[in-house]
């Protein structure tokens, strides 16, 4: 398990042994800015998306992946329905380069993401068209006890 703001992140078996790449964290937020000093500023970090009614549309949803390793890769991010039967949002492949002994941040921006109902949606990260990691993205209407996964790594 990898730390993340949603509580759990599952690294797919044998992915890190095939390529020299490690996903350190995934953060979902409402916006990201690149500052003058080349630092990222994250706004509206989300661990649960609360909505008063459904369907709900997020005008902007941003996924930040932080990597280390070495090499050139293609990243894709997708959000699936809770039963995994329908894609809610799918990014096109995005190239990123991790320098030797360095790191890279990959930012994926989705616009007008519609969630038809509350539930634990699935956020997947693919590398070179192969599933690399996934985690829950909880969308709640606030009417009942929501199942938010906790993490000991991030408190």
C-alpha positions in Angstrom: 0.0 0.0 0.0 1.2 3.5 -0.8 0.2 6.7 1.1 -2.4 8.9 -0.4 -5.0 11.4 0.6 -7.9 8.9 0.0 -6.5 6.5 2.5 -5.2 3.7 0.4 -3.4 3.2 -2.8 -2.8 -0.2 -4.3 0.4 -0.7 -6.3 -0.2 -3.3 -8.9 2.1 -6.5 -8.5 5.4 -6.6 -10.2 5.1 -3.1 -11.8 8.1 -1.6 -9.9 10.3 -4.6 -10.9 9.7 -4.2 -14.6 10.6 -0.5 -14.8 12.6 1.9 -12.7 9.6 4.0 -11.5 8.0 4.6 -8.1 4.8 6.5 -7.4 5.2 8.3 -4.1 1.8 10.0 -3.9 -1.4 10.9 -5.7 -3.3 14.0 -4.7 -6.7 15.1 -6.1 -7.6 18.8 -5.8 -9.6 21.6 -7.5 -6.7 23.4 -9.0 -2.8 23.6 -9.2 -0.7 26.6 -10.0 3.0 26.7 -11.0 4.5 29.5 -9.0 7.4 31.8 -10.1 9.9 29.7 -8.0 8.8 26.5 -9.9 6.9 25.2 -6.9 3.4 23.8 -7.2 0.5 25.4 -5.2 -2.5 23.1 -4.7 -5.9 24.6 -4.0 -8.9 22.7 -2.7 -7.3 19.4 -1.8 -10.0 16.7 -1.8 -10.2 13.5 0.2 -14.0 13.3 -0.2 -16.2 15.1 -2.7 -19.4 16.3 -1.0 -22.4 17.1 -3.0 -26.0 18.1 -1.9 -27.6 16.4 -4.9 -26.8 14.2 -7.8 -25.7 14.1 -10.5 -23.0 16.6 -9.6 -20.4 18.0 -12.0 -17.0 19.1 -11.0 -16.0 22.0 -13.3 -12.3 21.2 -12.7 -10.7 18.2 -11.1 -6.9 17.9 -11.0 -4.8 14.8 -10.2 -1.1 15.2 -9.2 1.2 12.2 -9.3 4.7 12.5 -7.8 7.3 10.0 -9.3 10.9 9.0 -8.8 13.0 6.6 -10.8 14.7 7.0 -14.2 13.4 7.0 -17.7 10.7 8.2 -20.1 7.1 7.1 -19.6 3.6 7.7 -20.7 1.0 8.3 -18.0 -2.8 8.0 -18.1 -5.3 8.7 -15.4 -8.9 7.5 -15.3 -11.8 7.6 -13.0 -14.2 4.6 -13.1 -17.7 4.1 -11.6 -17.8 2.4 -8.3 -18.6 -1.0 -10.0 -15.8 -0.3 -12.5 -18.2 -0.8 -15.4 -18.1 2.8 -16.8 -15.3 5.4 -17.3 -16.3 8.7 -15.7 -13.1 10.5 -17.0 -10.2 9.4 -19.0 -7.0 11.3 -19.8 -5.0 11.0 -23.0 -1.5 9.6 -22.7 0.9 12.2 -21.3 4.7 11.8 -21.6 6.9 12.5 -18.6 10.6 12.2 -18.0 12.2 11.2 -14.7 15.8 12.2 -14.6 18.3 9.8 -12.9 18.3 10.3 -9.2 15.5 12.9 -9.6 11.7 13.2 -9.5 8.8 14.3 -11.7 5.4 15.6 -11.1 2.6 14.7 -13.6 -0.5 16.9 -13.5 -3.7 15.7 -15.1 -6.6 18.2 -15.5 -10.1 17.1 -16.1 -13.0 19.4 -17.0 -16.7 18.9 -16.3 -16.4 15.6 -14.6 -20.0 14.3 -13.8 -20.6 11.9 -10.9 -24.1 10.4 -11.4 -24.4 9.1 -7.8 -22.6 8.9 -4.5 -20.1 6.0 -4.0 -16.5 5.0 -3.9 -15.2 5.7 -7.5 -11.9 4.2 -8.6 -9.0 6.5 -9.5 -6.5 4.6 -11.7 -3.0 5.5 -12.8 -1.6 3.8 -15.9 2.0 3.8 -17.0 2.8 2.8 -20.6 -0.8 1.7 -20.9 -0.5 -0.8 -18.0 -2.3 -0.3 -14.7 0.2 0.9 -12.1 -1.8 2.0 -9.1 -5.4 2.6 -8.0 -7.3 4.1 -5.1 -10.7 5.2 -4.0 -12.3 8.6 -4.7 -15.3 8.9 -2.4 -18.2 11.0 -3.5 -20.8 11.6 -0.8 -24.2 13.1 -0.5 -23.7 13.5 3.3 -27.0 11.7 4.1 -25.4 8.6 5.6 -22.2 7.3 7.2 -19.6 7.6 4.5 -16.8 5.1 4.3 -13.7 7.2 4.1 -10.6 5.0 4.1 -8.0 6.2 6.7 -4.3 6.2 6.3 -1.6 6.0 9.0 0.9 7.7 6.7 -1.1 11.0 6.4 -2.8 12.3 9.5 
